Amino acid sequence: MVLSHAKAIADMGKELANARSDIKIKTYENANLLEVHEATRAELKNTTAQKDSIKDQLSAHREQLSQLQLESGMERKKLNEDIAKRDEQLEAYAQLELQVDSKIEAGKDPGGIGHLACPKRRMEQALMLAKKCSELKKAAEALRSSLKVEQDANAALKARLQVSEHAVSQMNQPSAYVVKSAKAREEELAKL
C-alpha cells in the first residue's frame, strides 16, 4: 500500500510536471499570438489609413475631373461658337463678293461700290481676302490645337481616376490574414 501510495504520488508529480510544461507552452503560444495580433492590428491601422488616403485622392481626382470636364465643355462650346461665327462671316463675305462679281460682269454698278470695278482694287480686295482667310485658318487651327490639349488632359485624368478606383477595389481585407495566421499557428501546435 505504501508502494502504491508512493507510485500514485510519483504519477501525480509527473502529471503536475506535464501540466506545468503545458502551461508554459500555452503561455508562450499566447504571448506569440498576442504579438501577431498586435502586429496585425498595426497593419490593419496602416492599411485603413492607406485606404482613407486613396479614397481622399480618388475624391480629389473625381472633383478635378468634373471641373476639367466642365471647363473643357465650356471651352469647346466657345470654340465651336467662334468657329461658327467666323464661318458665317466668311460665308457672308463670299456671298457679297459673288454679288459684286456678278454685277461687275453684268456691267452694272454694284450698288454704290463702283470703285470695286477697278482691277487694282479687285486685286487689293483679293489679297485682303486671302490674308483674312489665312488668319482665320490659323486661328481655327490654334483653337483645334487647344481643344486637343484639353481633350488629352481630360483623358489622362480619366486614366488616373480609373487607376485610383482600381487600387481602392483591390485592397486586401486584413481579417483574412488574421484567420490564416491563427490557423497556421494551430497547425504548428498540433504537430508538437
BELFENHU-V809836 format. One record per residue. RES is the residue in one small letter. SS is DSSP state (h for helix, s for strand, l for the rest). PSI is psi in whole degrees, -180 to 180 (* if undefined). Layout:
{{RES | SS | PSI} {RES | SS | PSI}}
This chain:
{{m | l | -41} {v | h | -37} {l | h | -44} {s | h | -33} {h | h | -42} {a | h | -39} {k | h | -40} {a | h | -40} {i | h | -40} {a | h | -42} {d | h | -41} {m | h | -36} {g | h | -41} {k | h | -44} {e | h | -40} {l | h | -42} {a | h | -41} {n | h | -41} {a | h | -42} {r | h | -42} {s | h | -44} {d | h | -40} {i | h | -41} {k | h | -44} {i | h | -47} {k | h | -37} {t | h | -44} {y | h | -45} {e | h | -43} {n | h | -40} {a | h | -43} {n | h | -42} {l | h | -38} {l | h | -41} {e | h | -45} {v | h | -41} {h | h | -44} {e | h | -41} {a | h | -42} {t | h | -40} {r | h | -42} {a | h | -41} {e | h | -39} {l | h | -43} {k | h | -43} {n | h | -44} {t | h | -41} {t | h | -41} {a | h | -42} {q | h | -43} {k | h | -45} {d | h | -40} {s | h | -44} {i | h | -39} {k | h | -41} {d | h | -44} {q | h | -41} {l | h | -44} {s | h | -44} {a | h | -41} {h | h | -39} {r | h | -44} {e | h | -43} {q | h | -41} {l | h | -45} {s | h | -44} {q | h | -45} {l | h | -39} {q | h | -43} {l | h | -48} {e | h | -44} {s | h | -35} {g | h | -45} {m | h | -43} {e | h | -43} {r | h | -44} {k | h | -44} {k | h | -43} {l | h | -43} {n | h | -39} {e | h | -43} {d | h | -43} {i | h | -44} {a | h | -41} {k | h | -44} {r | h | -36} {d | h | -41} {e | h | -43} {q | h | -43} {l | h | -42} {e | h | -43} {a | h | -42} {y | h | -43} {a | h | -41} {q | h | -42} {l | h | -43} {e | h | -42} {l | h | -40} {q | h | -46} {v | h | -46} {d | h | -44} {s | h | -37} {k | h | -38} {i | h | -44} {e | h | -34} {a | l | -7} {g | l | 19} {k | l | 159} {d | l | 127} {p | l | 29} {g | l | 61} {g | l | 3} {i | l | 47} {g | h | -25} {h | h | -12} {l | h | -16} {a | h | -19} {c | l | 130} {p | h | -35} {k | h | -44} {r | h | -40} {r | h | -39} {m | h | -44} {e | h | -42} {q | h | -42} {a | h | -41} {l | h | -42} {m | h | -41} {l | h | -43} {a | h | -42} {k | h | -44} {k | h | -42} {c | h | -43} {s | h | -44} {e | h | -44} {l | h | -39} {k | h | -43} {k | h | -42} {a | h | -42} {a | h | -40} {e | h | -41} {a | h | -41} {l | h | -41} {r | h | -41} {s | h | -44} {s | h | -41} {l | h | -42} {k | h | -43} {v | h | -44} {e | h | -40} {q | h | -40} {d | h | -43} {a | h | -41} {n | h | -45} {a | h | -41} {a | h | -41} {l | h | -38} {k | h | -41} {a | h | -43} {r | h | -37} {l | h | -43} {q | h | -40} {v | h | -43} {s | h | -43} {e | h | -39} {h | h | -41} {a | h | -40} {v | h | -41} {s | h | -23} {q | l | 3} {m | l | 134} {n | l | 147} {q | l | 126} {p | h | -20} {s | h | -33} {a | h | -38} {y | h | -41} {v | h | -47} {v | h | -45} {k | h | -41} {s | h | -42} {a | h | -41} {k | h | -41} {a | h | -40} {r | h | -43} {e | h | -39} {e | h | -38} {e | h | -40} {l | h | -37} {a | h | -33} {k | h | -29} {l | l | *}}
